[in-house]
Amino acid sequence: MMNFLGKFLVVVHVTLSILALTAAAFLLFLSTDWGRTQPRAEAIERVPSELDKRAAAAKLAIDAAKAGPGEAKKAQDYLHKTMDRFAQNHLFYRNRLEELRSGQGPIKAFEVATKDDAVDLVEPNIGRPKETELAGIEKSLEGYRAELKGEDALLKQIDAALVEVRSLIAANEKVTRHLQGLDAAGKKTGVGLYDLLEDEAKMQQQIRFERAYLQPQWAEALEQAQTYAERRAFLEQTLERLKKDFVPKSK
């Protein structure tokens, strides 16, 4: 009996040892890390075990559950505030568009202000845009259309001005033909005023050239004439003196 009990205990011990050895090998070679003394390393980073990952996820879930009601309350308050602002913004835009399209009398036009390449709002994200008044716009679209197409419309004044401009262009074209010596077809018919001006300019240039050429010679001739005049005066004085000193011989 004791021999049988001893053998049975040996068999149980061997079986448990084999099972423990199998579990150790399973944990050693299994890719899923359920927790080791030293976390396994891949490349240069330590890889956390599944237990560490699940513990971190549980902590994040707990923190999110704690912060959830506060964030939800903030989101709900922001939603209500946005809903109230939406109606105000809609009415603001509608009134601005109606005034620009069909406003009566003098109106004011505004430009949307920008900041950092974005629309500058009165209240961030949900407010209406800030505005800057535009100079030079005093009427609505309908007002300017009436000004253009009414009884005293600018278009009629423009048409009358165009007729006058065409007549001035025709007169200017006639004067231009006379200046250039052209006929109505653009062919040269004679000497134009521009040709006369060009000939006059050439003649003036030739006169200046001849004057520049003759002036030195004229100065030299004038100097020579002055010298000859002095010599003549000297000779005349000598002749007069000789006449006075001359005594005719007696017969």
VEXDREN-2710 file (C-alpha; in Angstrom, 1 decimal):
% VEXDREN-2710
k/r/px/py/pz
1/MET/0.0/0.0/0.0
2/MET/2.8/2.4/0.9
3/ASN/4.6/1.5/-2.3
4/PHE/1.5/2.3/-4.4
5/LEU/1.0/5.6/-2.6
6/GLY/4.7/6.6/-3.2
7/LYS/4.4/5.7/-6.9
8/PHE/1.2/7.7/-7.2
9/LEU/2.7/10.8/-5.6
10/VAL/5.7/10.5/-8.0
11/VAL/3.4/10.3/-11.0
12/VAL/1.5/13.4/-9.8
13/HIS/4.7/15.3/-9.2
14/VAL/6.0/14.5/-12.6
15/THR/2.7/15.4/-14.2
16/LEU/2.6/18.8/-12.4
17/SER/6.2/19.4/-13.3
18/ILE/5.5/18.8/-17.0
19/LEU/2.4/21.1/-16.9
20/ALA/4.5/23.8/-15.2
21/LEU/7.3/23.4/-17.7
22/THR/4.8/23.6/-20.6
23/ALA/3.2/26.8/-19.1
24/ALA/6.6/28.4/-18.7
25/ALA/7.5/27.6/-22.3
26/PHE/4.2/28.9/-23.5
27/LEU/4.7/32.2/-21.7
28/LEU/8.3/32.4/-23.0
29/PHE/7.5/31.8/-26.7
30/LEU/4.0/33.2/-26.9
31/SER/3.8/36.6/-28.8
32/THR/1.2/37.9/-26.3
33/ASP/2.9/39.3/-23.3
34/TRP/0.8/38.9/-20.2
35/GLY/3.4/40.3/-17.9
36/ARG/7.1/39.7/-17.4
37/THR/9.7/40.8/-15.0
38/GLN/11.5/42.7/-17.8
39/PRO/9.2/44.0/-20.6
40/ARG/10.3/42.6/-24.0
41/ALA/12.1/44.9/-26.4
42/GLU/11.5/45.5/-30.0
43/ALA/14.3/47.5/-31.8
44/ILE/15.1/50.2/-29.2
45/GLU/11.7/50.4/-27.5
46/ARG/10.2/48.6/-24.6
47/VAL/6.9/46.9/-25.4
48/PRO/4.3/46.9/-22.6
49/SER/2.5/43.8/-21.7
50/GLU/-1.2/43.1/-22.2
51/LEU/-1.8/43.6/-18.5
52/ASP/0.0/47.0/-18.7
53/LYS/-2.0/48.0/-21.8
54/ARG/-5.3/47.0/-20.2
55/ALA/-4.5/48.7/-17.0
56/ALA/-3.7/52.0/-18.9
57/ALA/-6.9/51.6/-20.9
58/ALA/-8.9/51.1/-17.8
59/LYS/-7.4/54.2/-16.2
60/LEU/-8.2/56.3/-19.3
61/ALA/-11.8/55.0/-19.2
62/ILE/-12.1/55.9/-15.6
63/ASP/-10.7/59.4/-16.2
64/ALA/-13.0/59.9/-19.2
65/ALA/-16.0/58.7/-17.1
66/LYS/-15.1/61.3/-14.5
67/ALA/-14.5/64.1/-16.9
68/GLY/-17.4/63.2/-19.2
69/PRO/-20.3/64.9/-17.5
70/GLY/-18.3/68.2/-17.3
71/GLU/-17.4/68.2/-20.9
72/ALA/-20.9/67.2/-22.0
73/LYS/-22.3/70.0/-19.9
74/LYS/-19.9/72.4/-21.7
75/ALA/-20.8/71.1/-25.1
76/GLN/-24.5/71.3/-24.3
77/ASP/-24.2/74.9/-23.1
78/TYR/-22.2/75.8/-26.2
79/LEU/-24.8/74.2/-28.4
80/HIS/-27.6/76.3/-26.7
81/LYS/-25.6/79.4/-27.1
82/THR/-24.9/78.7/-30.7
83/MET/-28.6/78.0/-31.4
84/ASP/-29.5/81.4/-29.9
85/ARG/-26.8/83.2/-31.9
86/PHE/-27.8/81.5/-35.1
87/ALA/-31.1/83.2/-35.3
88/GLN/-29.5/86.6/-34.5
89/ASN/-26.9/86.1/-37.2
90/HIS/-29.5/85.1/-39.7
91/LEU/-31.6/88.2/-39.1
92/PHE/-28.5/90.3/-39.2
93/TYR/-27.3/88.9/-42.6
94/ARG/-30.9/89.1/-44.0
95/ASN/-31.3/92.8/-43.1
96/ARG/-27.9/93.7/-44.5
97/LEU/-28.7/92.0/-47.8
98/GLU/-32.1/93.6/-48.1
99/GLU/-30.6/97.0/-47.4
100/LEU/-27.9/96.5/-50.0
101/ARG/-30.4/95.2/-52.6
102/SER/-33.4/97.4/-52.2
103/GLY/-32.8/100.0/-49.4
104/GLN/-34.5/103.3/-49.8
105/GLY/-32.7/106.6/-49.6
106/PRO/-29.1/107.0/-48.5
107/ILE/-27.6/103.8/-47.0
108/LYS/-24.3/102.7/-45.5
109/ALA/-22.3/99.9/-46.9
110/PHE/-19.9/97.9/-44.7
111/GLU/-16.9/95.7/-45.4
112/VAL/-16.3/92.6/-43.4
113/ALA/-13.2/93.0/-41.2
114/THR/-10.4/90.4/-41.3
115/LYS/-7.7/89.4/-38.9
116/ASP/-4.9/86.9/-39.6
117/ASP/-6.4/86.0/-43.0
118/ALA/-9.7/85.1/-41.4
119/VAL/-13.0/86.9/-40.7
120/ASP/-12.8/88.9/-37.5
121/LEU/-15.9/88.0/-35.4
122/VAL/-17.5/89.9/-32.6
123/GLU/-17.6/86.7/-30.6
124/PRO/-15.2/83.8/-31.6
125/ASN/-16.7/81.1/-33.7
126/ILE/-20.4/82.1/-33.3
127/GLY/-20.5/85.9/-33.5
128/ARG/-21.3/88.1/-36.4
129/PRO/-18.4/89.6/-38.3
130/LYS/-17.0/93.0/-37.4
131/GLU/-17.6/95.7/-40.0
132/THR/-15.8/98.7/-41.5
133/GLU/-17.8/101.4/-43.3
134/LEU/-17.1/101.7/-47.0
135/ALA/-16.8/105.2/-48.5
136/GLY/-18.4/106.0/-51.9
137/ILE/-21.5/103.7/-51.7
138/GLU/-24.6/105.7/-50.8
139/LYS/-27.4/103.9/-52.6
140/SER/-28.7/100.4/-52.8
141/LEU/-28.6/98.2/-56.0
142/GLU/-32.1/99.3/-56.9
143/GLY/-31.2/102.9/-56.3
144/TYR/-28.2/102.8/-58.7
145/ARG/-30.3/100.9/-61.3
146/ALA/-32.9/103.7/-61.1
147/GLU/-30.2/106.3/-61.4
148/LEU/-28.9/104.5/-64.5
149/LYS/-32.2/103.8/-66.2
150/GLY/-34.5/106.6/-65.0
151/GLU/-35.7/109.7/-66.8
152/ASP/-32.5/111.6/-65.9
153/ALA/-30.5/108.5/-66.2
154/LEU/-26.8/108.6/-66.5
155/LEU/-27.0/106.2/-69.5
156/LYS/-28.9/108.9/-71.5
157/GLN/-26.3/111.5/-70.6
158/ILE/-23.6/109.0/-71.6
159/ASP/-25.3/108.5/-75.0
160/ALA/-25.4/112.3/-75.6
161/ALA/-21.8/112.6/-74.5
162/LEU/-20.9/109.8/-76.9
163/VAL/-22.5/111.6/-79.8
164/GLU/-20.4/114.7/-79.0
165/VAL/-17.3/112.6/-78.6
166/ARG/-17.8/111.0/-82.0
167/SER/-18.2/114.5/-83.6
168/LEU/-15.0/115.6/-81.9
169/ILE/-13.2/112.5/-83.1
170/ALA/-14.4/113.1/-86.7
171/ALA/-13.2/116.7/-86.5
172/ASN/-9.9/115.6/-85.0
173/GLU/-9.5/113.0/-87.8
174/LYS/-9.9/115.8/-90.4
175/VAL/-7.4/118.0/-88.7
176/THR/-5.0/115.0/-88.5
177/ARG/-5.3/114.4/-92.3
178/HIS/-4.5/118.0/-93.0
179/LEU/-1.5/117.8/-90.7
180/GLN/-0.2/114.6/-92.4
181/GLY/-1.3/115.5/-96.0
182/LEU/-3.6/112.4/-96.3
183/ASP/-7.0/111.9/-97.9
184/ALA/-10.0/110.1/-96.4
185/ALA/-8.6/106.8/-97.6
186/GLY/-5.2/107.4/-95.9
187/LYS/-3.2/108.0/-99.1
188/LYS/-0.6/110.8/-99.4
189/THR/-2.1/113.7/-101.4
190/GLY/0.4/116.5/-100.8
191/VAL/2.5/118.3/-98.3
192/GLY/1.0/118.3/-94.8
193/LEU/1.7/120.6/-92.0
194/TYR/3.9/118.1/-90.3
195/ASP/6.0/117.9/-93.6
196/LEU/6.3/121.7/-93.5
197/LEU/7.4/121.6/-89.9
198/GLU/9.9/118.9/-90.7
199/ASP/11.3/120.9/-93.7
200/GLU/11.5/124.0/-91.5
201/ALA/13.4/122.1/-88.8
202/LYS/15.8/120.8/-91.5
203/MET/16.3/124.3/-92.8
204/GLN/16.9/125.7/-89.4
205/GLN/19.4/123.0/-88.8
206/GLN/21.2/123.8/-92.0
207/ILE/21.2/127.5/-91.1
208/ARG/22.8/126.7/-87.8
209/PHE/25.4/124.6/-89.5
210/GLU/26.2/127.2/-92.0
211/ARG/26.4/129.9/-89.4
212/ALA/28.7/127.8/-87.3
213/TYR/30.8/127.2/-90.4
214/LEU/30.9/130.9/-91.6
215/GLN/31.2/132.6/-88.2
216/PRO/34.9/131.9/-87.7
217/GLN/35.7/133.0/-91.3
218/TRP/33.6/136.2/-90.8
219/ALA/35.5/137.0/-87.6
220/GLU/38.9/136.4/-89.4
221/ALA/37.8/138.6/-92.4
222/LEU/36.6/141.3/-90.0
223/GLU/40.0/141.3/-88.3
224/GLN/41.8/141.6/-91.6
225/ALA/39.5/144.4/-92.6
226/GLN/40.3/146.2/-89.4
227/THR/44.0/145.8/-90.1
228/TYR/43.6/147.1/-93.6
229/ALA/41.6/150.1/-92.3
230/GLU/44.4/150.9/-89.8
231/ARG/47.0/150.7/-92.6
232/ARG/45.0/152.9/-94.9
233/ALA/44.6/155.5/-92.1
234/PHE/48.4/155.3/-91.5
235/LEU/49.1/155.7/-95.2
236/GLU/46.7/158.6/-95.5
237/GLN/48.4/160.4/-92.6
238/THR/51.8/159.8/-94.2
239/LEU/50.6/161.1/-97.5
240/GLU/49.3/164.3/-95.9
241/ARG/52.6/164.9/-94.2
242/LEU/54.5/164.3/-97.4
243/LYS/52.2/166.8/-99.2
244/LYS/53.0/169.4/-96.5
245/ASP/56.7/168.8/-96.6
246/PHE/56.9/168.8/-100.4
247/VAL/58.2/172.2/-101.8
248/PRO/58.0/172.5/-105.6
249/LYS/61.2/173.7/-107.4
250/SER/61.2/177.3/-108.9
251/LYS/61.6/177.7/-112.6
END
